[in-house]
Amino acid sequence: MNEPAVPEQTRRQIVRDSMAVAIATGAYGVSFGAIGVASGLDVWQTCAMSLLIFTGASQYAMAGVLGAGGAPFSAAATGLLLASRNLLYGLRLAPLLRFSGVRRVSAAHLVIDESTAMSITRPTTGEARIGFLTTGVGIFVLWNLATLVGAVAGDHLGDPRTYGLDSAVGGAFVALLWPRLKDRRNQVCAVLAAALALSLVPVVPAGMPVLAAAGVAVVLGFVPHRPPAIPSEDAS
C-alpha cells in the first residue's frame, strides 16, 4: 500500500529546516580546505577527500594526523574508525527510508550526522526521505564547493591556526560527543578516553592517541551495564 503524499506545507517546512542545516554545515568546509592544504595535501587531494570520503570529522582527523607527521596508515585508521559510526546510522535509516537498488547505494554516500538527524525524527517514510535527501545533497554540494574555495585560498590565508581554524577538529569532536554525555557511563568513558589520549600524545606517533582512546569505549562496551533502578510505589 502506498503512503499518502506529504502535505505541501509540511514539505516546505522540512526543506526549509534541512537547507538551514545544509548551509551552516556546508560553509564549514572552507576550514577543511584550508587545513587540508596546510597539512601537506595539494588542492586536488583535499577536494578528493571531501568528494569521496565526505564525513567531516574523519576528514579533519586524517588531515590532522598527516599534518602532525603521522603515517598514512595511522591517518586512514583514525578516519575509518570515526567514519564507522555511519554504519550504525545506516542500520537505523535503511528500514525508515526504504530505498532499494541504485538509490540505496547512492543514498549510502549521504549518510552523515546531519542527514541522519534530519530524517530519523520524521513520522513517515516520505517525510524522512525529504529530510534526508535535502540535507544530504545540500551539504554534499556546499561542502565540496567550500572545500575547493578553502583549498585554493589556503596559500593566501596562510597558517589556519592564525584564524583559529585548527580548533575545528576539536570543536567537531566535542559537538559530536556532548549530546551523549547525559549518561554516567558515557561520562566515565569520555573522561578515561581523554586522559589516556592526552597521556599518550608525547610518546606515540600522531593518530595513535585517538585509536587508543577508542579502545576505552570498546572495553567499557563489554562491561555489563545495569540500568538505573525504577523506584517501586509504596504499597501503603
URJOWO-V387855 format. One record per residue. PHI is phi as a letter, one per 30 degrees, with the letter a starting at -180 (NA if undefined). PSI is psi in degrees with one decimal (NA if undefined). Layout:
BEGIN
phi: <PHI | PHI>
psi: <PSI | PSI>
END
This chain:
BEGIN
phi: <NA | d | d | d | d | d | e | e | d | d | e | d | d | d | d | d | d | d | d | d | d | d | d | d | d | d | d | d | d | e | d | d | e | d | d | d | d | d | d | j | d | d | d | d | d | d | d | d | d | d | d | c | d | h | a | e | d | d | d | d | d | d | d | d | d | d | d | d | j | d | d | e | d | d | d | d | d | d | d | d | d | d | d | d | d | d | d | d | e | d | d | d | d | e | d | d | d | h | d | b | i | d | d | d | d | d | d | e | d | c | d | b | e | d | d | d | d | d | b | d | c | d | d | b | d | e | d | d | d | d | d | d | d | d | d | d | d | e | d | e | d | d | d | d | d | d | d | d | d | d | d | d | d | e | d | d | d | i | d | e | d | d | c | i | d | d | d | d | d | d | d | d | d | d | d | d | d | e | d | d | c | d | c | d | d | d | d | d | d | d | d | d | d | d | d | d | d | d | d | d | e | d | b | b | d | e | j | d | e | d | d | d | d | d | d | d | d | d | d | d | d | c | d | e | c | c | d | e | d | c | d | d | d | d | d | d>
psi: <131.4 | 143.2 | 150.7 | 150.5 | 149.6 | 127.4 | 144.5 | -39.9 | -41.3 | -41.5 | -45.4 | -38.8 | -43.0 | -44.8 | -41.8 | -45.9 | -41.7 | -39.5 | -32.7 | -42.3 | -41.9 | -42.8 | -45.2 | -42.2 | -42.3 | -40.3 | -24.0 | -18.1 | -20.4 | -42.4 | -37.7 | -40.0 | -45.0 | -41.7 | -38.3 | -46.3 | -40.9 | -22.7 | -2.7 | -5.1 | 152.0 | 178.5 | -44.5 | -35.0 | -41.5 | -44.8 | -35.5 | -34.8 | -43.4 | -36.6 | -41.6 | -36.6 | -52.2 | 57.0 | 103.6 | -52.1 | -39.7 | -39.0 | -45.2 | -41.1 | -45.3 | -45.6 | -37.6 | -42.8 | -44.9 | -41.8 | -27.8 | 3.3 | 10.7 | 159.9 | 149.9 | -35.5 | -44.2 | -40.0 | -45.3 | -40.9 | -41.2 | -45.5 | -41.4 | -38.6 | -45.2 | -35.0 | -15.0 | -21.0 | -26.3 | -25.9 | -42.4 | -37.8 | -43.5 | -38.7 | -32.8 | -35.9 | -31.1 | -51.1 | -17.1 | -47.1 | -32.6 | 42.7 | 157.3 | 160.1 | -137.5 | -36.3 | -36.6 | -42.7 | -43.6 | -40.1 | -27.6 | -31.7 | -16.4 | 5.3 | 100.7 | 179.1 | -49.0 | -43.8 | -32.9 | -46.8 | -34.4 | 3.3 | -34.1 | -16.2 | -1.3 | 141.8 | -18.8 | 160.9 | -40.8 | -46.4 | -38.3 | -39.5 | -40.6 | -46.3 | -42.3 | -50.7 | -42.0 | -45.4 | -48.8 | -49.7 | -41.7 | -47.2 | -40.7 | -47.6 | -50.1 | -36.7 | -43.4 | -38.7 | -43.1 | -36.4 | -43.6 | -43.9 | -46.8 | -38.0 | -43.3 | -38.9 | -1.9 | -42.4 | -32.6 | -27.8 | -28.3 | -154.3 | 120.2 | -24.6 | -22.3 | -32.5 | 6.3 | 12.0 | -19.9 | -17.9 | -5.3 | -38.7 | -53.3 | -39.2 | -40.5 | -42.6 | -43.9 | -39.4 | -36.5 | -33.8 | -38.7 | -45.6 | -16.0 | -4.1 | 24.8 | -23.7 | 138.7 | -36.2 | -43.9 | -34.5 | -43.2 | -43.1 | -43.8 | -43.1 | -45.9 | -42.5 | -42.8 | -41.8 | -42.8 | -44.7 | -45.2 | -36.1 | -24.6 | -17.7 | -43.8 | -12.7 | -7.8 | 161.6 | 156.8 | 138.8 | -32.1 | -36.3 | -36.4 | -42.1 | -40.7 | -40.5 | -37.9 | -30.6 | -29.9 | -43.8 | -38.0 | -45.3 | -47.4 | -25.6 | -23.9 | -7.3 | 125.6 | 135.4 | 120.3 | 115.3 | 152.9 | 137.9 | 141.9 | 118.1 | 135.1 | 152.5 | 144.7 | 119.6 | -22.7 | NA>
END
